[in-house]
């Protein structure tokens, strides 16, 4: 039997909806990473852990305060992990308010109704009014009761990277503070010890001379 002609064949394509509702990860950097100027290694491993726990997202943004735009390594470190930096002037609750404003914008423009929040701050409970609210928190991290009650799901994950002393980037050393806290050189300590002994000996000698002059000697 000869094969059918192409003109007799009708190609049928079935359209399957594949669009997934966009999810956005909001990282409250100081609350979730624990430092305003975190060390590179600590920032990288913790942000990667948050991204993995959040799962597929449309985009991720991290809010934090920073006063010096010229000295801000955090933004470039976030970019390496494909996280947008939302940098604000340091003030009370500024980063949280900026993240909330961003969430409202993407809700209005993208129709985003699922928000994954890396923070324990109670202010993010307001996002439950916009749709689904998920929280990513470290094991043992304090999460506000109001946020727990509003969240549809809370992901608890191990906190990676560094002891508390290793978390913060020490930055440039203040020379004045260094001079005050630096140990005294050995030569200075020796000189000070000698001077103290000399002054003590002189004081004893002067005191003995006064005793000889003021008190009559016994014959």
Secondary structure, DSSP 8 states (H G I E B T S, - for coil): -----GGG--------------EEEEEEHHHHT--SSB-HHHHHHHHHHHHHHH-S-SEEEEEEE-S-TTS-HHHHHHHHTT-EEEEE---TTHHHHHHHHHHHHHHHHT---EEEEE---GGGGGGGGGSEEEEEEETT----HHHHHH-SEEEEE---S--HHHHB---S--HHHHHHHS---HHHHHHHHHHHHHHHHHHHHHHHHHHHHHS----
